[in-house]
Amino acid sequence: MILSQLRKELLSRIDQVDARIIVRLATGLDDIHQITESGMEISEEMYNKAITLLEERLSGIPMAYIMGEKEFYGHTFHVTPAVLIPRPDTETLVETAIKLSKQFRNPRILDLCTGSGAIGTSIAYELGCDVSISDISEDALKIAKENYKRITGKTPDARLGDLFEPWRGEIFDIIATNPPYLTEKWYEETEISVKTEPVGAFLGGGDDGLTLIRKIIEQSHDFLTPNGYLAIECDYRQIEICGSLLKINGFTDINTVKDLGDKERVIYGRRLPE
């Protein structure tokens, strides 16, 4: 079989972008050489690998897991089914944390519920400072540490545990977090590919999906410096409740930031000095 025949077979079942990626993974040819070498004879091994990848994609496995990587905030992050695939809308949280950090000299920053480490790593790279990271999943934290070190060149202060449990006695100027916040109903409405990602990274608990976020807001006061900020990613349908929770728990200067789809995605507040 020649390369053009393989491409035709793939394109009859998946879109052009996915087909190009599968050909690259199976043959090692980039997009340009897939065109210039369209008459190249491919081996049986290459063909079988392409078909295996095709079947994985058709089964609903996200291309990011098939590739083992995902672009986020200008960097390539290693991802596996142990971590949530970073979404472009989450870059809103990164940008918010970077903006808020400008108010502090040598800011201490925590990426809580780090997952792949995309948020903390991106902040650390842009600011040229250290960012602490933590997660309840040992597998996720391992990937986060690898991503952080490869991209920033530094080894992070990475701790395993539930929410603030690993950070007793520590304080930060900025806490940025993208915790699980979907309700079970919202989760069931997601695409099949989303359901290949770790369910624990989605479900926030309770009828409104805010069980974990409530805990974070209630507990964060003990881990923030006076005038320190807590920035949270949530669903636009939860923004109003989150704003009330921040106010009740002693936060001021509460603001929201919209994502690429012009929906409120991030809410943050400043801890009032005692």
ZAFI-254787 format. One record per residue: x, y, z of N, C-alpha, C in turn. Coordinates in steps of 0.2 Angstrom, whole numbers, padded with zeros to 4 digits, always signed. Each point is the difference from the previous one (the first is absolute). Layout:
# residues N
XYZXYZXYZ ...
END
This chain:
# residues 274
+0004-0006+0000-0004+0006+0000+0004+0006+0000 -0002+0005-0004+0004+0007+0000-0004+0004+0005 +0004+0006+0002-0002+0004+0005-0007+0004-0002 -0001+0002-0006-0006+0003-0002-0006-0004+0001 +0001-0007-0001-0006-0005+0001-0001+0000+0008 +0005+0000+0004-0002+0000+0007-0003+0006+0002 +0002+0006-0002-0003+0006+0001-0008+0000-0002 -0001-0003-0006-0007+0000-0002-0004-0004+0004 +0003-0006+0002-0004-0004+0005-0002+0003+0007 +0005+0004+0002-0001+0003+0007-0005+0006-0001 +0000+0003-0006-0004+0006-0001-0007-0002-0001 -0001-0006-0002-0007-0003+0000-0004-0001+0006 +0004+0000+0006-0002-0001+0006+0001+0005+0006 +0005+0004-0001+0001+0006+0004+0002+0006-0003 +0000+0006+0004+0002+0006-0004+0007+0001-0002 +0001+0005-0004+0007+0001-0002+0005+0001+0005 -0001+0004+0005+0005+0001+0005+0002-0006+0004 -0005-0004+0002+0001-0007+0003+0004-0004-0004 -0002+0000-0007+0003-0005-0005+0008+0002+0000 +0001+0006-0001+0007+0003+0000+0004-0003+0006 -0003+0001+0006+0004-0002+0006+0001-0007+0000 -0005-0004-0002+0001-0007+0000+0006-0003-0005 +0000+0003-0006+0005-0001-0004+0007+0002+0002 +0000+0005+0004+0007+0002+0003+0002-0005+0005 -0005-0002+0004+0002-0004+0006+0002-0007-0003 -0003-0002-0006+0001-0007-0003+0006+0000-0004 +0002+0006-0003+0005+0000-0005+0006+0004+0001 -0001+0005+0005+0005+0005+0002+0000+0005-0005 -0004+0001-0005+0000+0005-0005-0004+0006+0002 +0003+0006+0000-0004+0006+0002-0005+0002-0006 -0004+0006+0001-0005+0001-0004+0003+0002-0007 +0005+0003-0001+0003+0001-0007+0002-0006-0003 +0004-0004+0003+0002-0006-0003-0005-0005-0001 -0006+0000+0003-0006-0004-0001-0002+0002-0007 +0001+0006-0002-0002+0002-0007+0005-0001-0005 +0006+0001+0001+0006-0001-0005+0001-0007-0001 -0001-0004+0005+0001-0007+0000-0006-0005-0001 -0005+0003-0003-0006-0003+0000+0000-0007-0004 +0005-0001-0004+0001-0006-0004+0004-0005+0004 +0002+0002+0006+0005-0005+0003-0004-0006+0002 +0004-0006+0000-0003-0006+0002+0001-0001+0007 -0005-0002+0004+0000+0000+0007+0000-0007+0002 +0003-0002+0006+0001-0007+0002-0006-0002+0003 -0001-0007+0001-0005-0003+0003-0001+0003+0007 +0006+0000+0004+0000+0003+0006-0003+0007+0001 +0002+0004-0005-0003+0007+0000-0007+0000-0001 -0002-0004-0004-0008-0001-0002-0003-0002+0007 +0002-0005+0003-0003-0003+0005+0000+0005+0006 +0005+0004+0001+0000+0005+0005-0005+0005-0001 -0001+0002-0006-0005+0005-0002-0007-0002+0001 -0001-0006-0001-0007-0003+0001-0001-0001+0007 +0005-0002+0004-0001+0000+0007-0002+0006+0003 +0004+0006-0002-0002+0006+0002-0006+0003-0002 -0002-0002-0006-0007+0002-0003-0005-0003+0005 +0000-0006+0001-0005-0004+0004+0000+0003+0007 +0005+0002+0003+0000+0004+0007-0003+0006-0001 +0001+0004-0005-0003+0007-0001-0008-0001-0001 -0002-0005-0004-0007-0001-0001-0004-0003+0006 +0004-0003+0005-0003-0002+0006-0001+0006+0005 +0002+0005-0002-0001+0006+0004+0006+0003+0004 +0005-0004+0000+0006+0003+0003+0003+0006-0003 +0001+0005+0004+0002+0007-0002+0007+0000-0004 +0001+0004-0005+0006+0000-0003+0006+0001+0004 -0002+0005+0005+0006+0001+0005+0003-0006+0003 -0005-0004+0002+0003-0007+0004+0003-0004-0005 -0002+0000-0007+0003-0004-0005+0007+0002-0001 +0001+0007-0001+0006+0003-0001+0005+0000+0007 -0004+0000+0005+0004+0001+0007+0002+0007+0001 -0003+0005-0003+0002+0007+0001-0006+0004-0002 +0000+0006+0003-0005+0006-0001+0004+0006+0001 -0002+0005-0005+0003+0007+0000-0004+0004+0005 +0003+0004+0004-0003+0004+0005+0004+0006+0001 -0002+0006-0001+0004+0006+0002+0007+0000-0003 +0000-0002-0006+0006+0000-0004+0005-0005+0001 -0002-0005+0004+0005-0006+0002-0004-0007-0001 +0004-0005-0001-0002-0006-0002+0000-0004+0007 -0006-0003+0002+0000-0003+0007-0002-0008-0002 +0004-0004+0004-0001-0007+0000-0007-0002+0003 -0004-0003-0003-0006-0002+0003-0002-0008-0001 -0003-0003+0005-0002-0007+0000-0007+0000+0003 -0003-0006+0000-0007+0000+0003+0000+0001+0007 +0005+0001+0003+0001+0002+0007-0002+0007+0002 +0000+0004-0005-0001+0007+0001-0005+0003-0005 -0003+0006+0002-0005+0003-0004+0004+0004-0006 -0002-0001-0006+0003+0004-0005-0001+0007+0000 +0005+0004+0000+0000+0007+0001-0004+0004-0005 -0005+0004+0001-0004+0003-0004+0002+0008-0001 -0001+0002-0006+0002+0007-0002-0004+0005+0005 -0006-0001+0002-0003+0005+0005+0003+0000+0006 +0004-0005+0002+0004+0000+0007+0006+0005-0001 +0002+0002-0006+0005+0005+0000-0002+0007+0003 -0007+0001+0001-0003+0006+0003+0003+0000+0007 +0000-0006+0004+0002+0000+0007+0008+0001+0000 +0004-0002-0005+0007+0001+0000+0001+0008+0000 -0003+0003-0005+0000+0007-0001-0002+0004+0006 -0005-0002+0003-0003+0003+0006+0006+0000+0006 +0002-0006+0001+0005-0001+0005+0007+0004-0001 +0002+0001-0007+0006+0004-0002-0002+0007+0002 -0006+0002-0002-0001+0007+0001+0000+0002+0007 -0004-0004+0004+0000+0001+0008+0007+0000+0003 +0004-0004-0002+0007-0001+0003+0004+0006-0001 -0002+0004-0005+0005+0006-0001-0001+0005+0006 -0005-0001+0005+0000+0004+0006+0005-0002+0005 +0003-0006-0001+0004-0002+0005+0008-0001-0002 +0004+0002+0005+0007-0001-0002+0002-0008+0002 +0003-0003-0005+0001-0007+0001-0006-0004+0003 -0005+0000-0004-0006-0003+0003+0000-0008+0001 -0003-0002+0005-0001-0007+0001-0006-0002-0002 +0000-0005-0005-0006-0002-0004-0001-0008+0001 -0006-0002+0001-0002-0007+0000-0005-0001-0005 +0001-0006-0004-0005-0003-0005-0003-0006+0004 -0006+0001+0002-0003-0005+0004-0005-0004-0005 +0001-0007+0001-0004-0005-0005+0004+0001-0007 +0006-0001+0000+0004+0002-0006-0001-0004-0006 -0002-0007+0001-0001-0004-0006+0006-0001-0004 +0000+0002-0006+0006-0001-0004+0006+0005+0002 -0002+0005+0004+0005+0005+0002+0000+0006-0005 -0005+0000-0005+0000+0005-0005+0000+0007+0003 -0005+0001+0005-0001+0007+0003+0007+0002+0003 +0002-0003+0005+0006+0002+0004+0006+0000-0004 +0001-0004-0005+0006+0000-0004+0000+0006-0005 -0006+0002-0002-0001+0005-0005+0002+0007+0004 -0003+0000+0006+0001+0006+0004+0008+0001+0002 +0003-0006+0002+0007+0000+0002+0004+0002-0006 -0001-0002-0006+0004+0002-0006-0001+0007-0001 -0006+0003+0000-0001+0007-0002+0003+0004+0005 -0001-0001+0006+0003+0004+0005+0007-0001+0002 +0003-0006-0002+0007-0001+0002+0000-0001+0008 -0005-0003+0003+0000-0001+0007-0002-0007+0001 +0001-0002+0007-0002-0007+0002-0008+0000+0001 -0003-0005-0002-0007-0001+0002-0001-0007+0003 -0003+0000+0006-0002-0007+0003-0006-0003-0003 +0000-0007+0000-0005-0003-0003-0002-0006+0004 -0007-0002+0000-0002-0006+0004-0006-0003-0004 -0001-0006+0002-0006-0004-0003-0001-0006+0005 -0006-0002+0000-0002-0006+0004+0002-0006-0004 +0001+0000-0006+0002-0006-0004+0008-0001-0001 +0002-0005+0002+0007-0001+0000+0003-0001-0008 -0004-0003-0004+0001-0001-0007+0000+0007-0003 -0005+0004+0001+0000+0007-0003+0006+0004+0003 +0002+0000+0006+0005+0004+0003+0007-0002-0003 +0001-0006-0002+0006-0002-0003+0001+0003-0007 -0006+0000-0004+0000+0003-0006+0001+0008+0000 -0003+0003+0005+0001+0007+0001+0007+0002+0002 +0003-0004+0004+0007+0001+0001+0005-0001-0006 -0002-0005-0004+0004+0000-0006-0001+0005-0005 -0006+0003-0001-0001+0005-0004+0003+0007+0003 -0001+0001+0006+0003+0006+0003+0008+0000-0001 +0003-0005+0001+0008-0001+0000+0002+0001-0007 -0004-0003-0005+0003+0000-0007-0001+0007-0003 -0006+0003+0002-0001+0007-0003+0003+0006+0004 +0001-0001+0006+0003+0006+0004+0007-0001+0001 +0002-0007+0000+0007-0001+0002+0001-0001+0007 -0005+0001+0004+0001-0001+0008-0005-0005+0003 +0002-0003+0005-0004-0005+0004-0005+0004+0005 -0006-0001-0001-0005+0003+0004-0001-0003+0007 -0003+0005+0004-0002-0003+0007-0007-0003-0001 +0000-0006-0001-0006-0004-0002-0002-0005+0006 -0006+0001+0002-0002-0004+0006-0007-0004-0002 +0000-0006+0003-0006-0004-0001-0005+0001+0005 -0006+0001-0001-0005+0000+0005-0006+0003-0002 -0005+0000+0005-0007+0003-0002+0000+0007+0002 -0001+0004-0005-0001+0008+0000+0006+0003+0004 -0001+0003+0006+0005+0003+0003+0004-0004+0005 -0002-0006+0001+0003-0005+0005+0007+0000+0000 +0004+0000-0006+0007+0000+0000+0003+0006+0001 -0004+0006+0001+0003+0007+0000-0001+0003+0007 -0001-0005+0005-0001+0003+0007+0007+0004+0002 -0002+0006+0002+0006+0004+0003+0003+0005-0006 -0002-0001-0006+0002+0004-0006-0005+0005-0002 +0003+0006-0002-0005+0005-0002+0002+0003-0007 -0004+0002-0004+0001+0002-0007-0003+0007-0002 +0003+0003-0004-0003+0007-0003-0006-0001-0005 +0001-0006-0004-0005-0002-0005-0001-0007+0001 -0007-0002+0000-0002-0007-0001-0004+0000-0006 +0002-0004-0005-0004-0001-0006-0002-0007+0000 -0006-0001-0002-0003-0007+0000-0005-0001-0005 +0000-0006-0004-0005-0002-0004-0002-0007+0002 -0004+0000+0006-0002-0006+0003-0006-0003-0004 -0002-0006+0001-0006-0003-0002-0006+0004+0002 -0004+0001-0005-0006+0005+0001-0007-0002-0004 +0001-0005-0004-0007-0002-0003-0005-0004+0004 -0006+0001-0001-0005-0004+0003-0001-0007-0004 -0003-0005+0003-0001-0006-0003-0004+0001-0007 -0004+0004+0000-0005+0002-0006+0005+0003-0005 +0004+0005+0002+0004+0003-0006+0005-0005-0002 +0002-0004+0004+0005-0005-0002-0003-0005-0005 -0006-0002+0001-0003-0005-0004-0002+0003-0007 +0000+0006+0000-0001+0004-0007+0006+0001-0004 +0006-0002+0003+0006+0001-0004+0001-0005-0005 +0004+0001-0005+0002-0004-0006+0003-0006+0003 +0000-0006-0004+0002-0006+0002+0008+0000+0001 +0003+0005-0004+0008+0000+0001+0001+0003+0007 -0004+0004+0003+0001+0003+0007+0000-0006+0005 -0004-0004-0001-0001-0006+0005+0006-0005+0000 +0005+0001-0005+0006-0004+0001+0005+0003+0004 -0001+0007+0002+0004+0003+0005-0002-0002+0007 +0004+0001+0005-0001-0002+0007-0006+0004+0003 -0005-0004+0002-0007+0003+0002+0001+0004+0006 +0005-0002+0004+0001+0004+0006+0003+0007-0001 +0002+0001-0006+0002+0007-0002-0005+0005-0002 -0006-0003-0001-0006+0003-0002-0005+0002+0006 -0002-0005+0003-0006+0000+0005+0002+0004+0006 -0003+0005+0002+0001+0004+0005-0003-0001+0007 -0005-0004-0001-0004-0003+0006-0006+0005+0001 -0006-0003+0003-0006+0003+0001-0004+0002-0006 -0006+0002+0002-0005+0002-0006+0003+0005-0004 +0004+0005+0002+0002+0006-0004+0007-0001-0002 +0003-0006+0002+0007-0001-0002+0006+0004+0004 -0002+0003+0005+0004+0005+0004+0003-0003+0006 -0001-0006+0002+0002-0003+0006+0008+0002+0001 +0004-0002-0005+0007+0001+0001+0002+0008+0000 -0004+0004-0004+0002+0007+0000-0002+0003+0006 -0006-0002+0003-0001+0002+0007+0005-0001+0005 +0003-0006+0000+0005-0002+0004+0006+0005-0001 +0002+0001-0006+0006+0004-0002-0001+0007+0003 -0006+0003-0002-0001+0007+0002+0000+0000+0008 -0003-0004+0003+0000+0000+0008+0007-0001+0003 +0004-0005-0003+0006-0001+0003+0006+0004-0002 -0001+0004-0006+0006+0004-0003+0002+0005+0004 -0004+0003+0005+0002+0006+0004+0006-0002+0004 +0001-0006+0002+0005-0002+0004+0007-0001-0004 -0001+0001-0006+0006-0002-0004+0002+0006-0005 -0003+0006+0001+0001+0006-0003+0003+0005+0004 +0005+0004-0003+0002+0006+0003-0005+0005+0001 +0001+0005+0004-0005+0006+0000+0000+0003-0007 -0005+0001-0003-0001+0003-0006+0002-0005-0006 +0000-0006+0002+0002-0005-0005-0007-0002-0004 +0001-0003-0006-0006-0001-0004-0001-0008-0001 -0006-0001+0000-0003-0007-0002-0003+0001-0007 +0002-0004-0005-0003+0000-0007-0002-0007-0002 -0006+0000-0002-0004-0007-0001-0003+0000-0007 +0001-0006-0003-0003-0001-0006-0007-0004+0002 -0005+0002-0003-0007-0003+0001-0004+0001-0006 -0006-0003+0000-0005+0001-0006-0003+0007+0001 -0002+0003-0006-0003+0006+0001-0007+0000+0004 -0003-0006+0000-0006-0001+0004+0001+0000+0007 +0006+0000+0002+0002+0000+0007+0003+0006+0003 +0001+0005-0005+0004+0006+0002-0004+0004+0006 -0006+0001-0001-0004+0003+0005+0001-0003+0007 -0001-0006+0001+0001-0004+0006+0007+0001+0003 +0005-0001-0005+0007+0001+0003+0001+0007+0002 -0002+0005-0003+0001+0006+0002-0003+0001+0007 -0006-0002+0002-0003+0000+0006+0004-0004+0005 +0003-0006-0001+0004-0003+0004+0006+0003+0002 +0003+0004-0005+0006+0003+0001-0001+0006+0005 -0006+0004-0001-0001+0005+0004-0002-0002+0007 -0003-0005+0001-0002-0003+0007+0006-0002+0004 +0005-0002-0004+0006-0003+0003+0006+0005+0000 -0002+0007+0000+0005+0005+0001+0004+0002-0005 -0002+0000-0006+0003+0002-0006-0003+0006-0003 +0005+0005-0003-0003+0006-0002+0003+0001-0008 -0001+0005-0003+0002+0001-0007-0001-0006-0004 -0006-0002+0000-0002-0006-0003-0002+0002-0007 +0003-0004-0005-0001+0001-0007+0000-0006-0004 -0003+0000-0006+0000-0005-0005+0004+0001-0006 +0002-0005-0004+0003+0001-0006-0003-0005-0005 -0001+0002-0006-0003-0004-0005+0005-0004-0004 -0002-0006-0003+0004-0004-0004-0001+0002-0007 +0003-0004-0004+0000+0001-0007-0007+0000-0004 -0004-0004+0004-0007+0000-0003-0005+0006+0003 +0004+0005+0004-0004+0005+0003-0004-0001+0005 +0001-0006+0004-0003-0002+0006+0004+0001+0006 -0003+0002+0005+0004+0000+0007+0003-0006+0002 +0006-0001+0000+0004-0006+0001+0004+0000+0007 +0002+0006+0002+0005+0000+0006-0003+0006+0004 +0000-0002+0007-0002+0005+0005+0005+0000+0005 +0002+0006+0002+0005+0001+0005-0002+0005+0005 +0004+0000+0006-0002+0005+0005+0007+0000+0004 +0000+0006+0004+0006+0002+0004-0002-0001+0007 +0004-0004+0004-0001-0001+0007+0001+0006+0004 -0005+0002+0004+0001+0006+0004+0005-0001+0006 +0004+0005+0001+0005-0001+0006-0004+0001+0006 +0002-0004+0005-0004+0000+0006+0002+0006+0005 
END
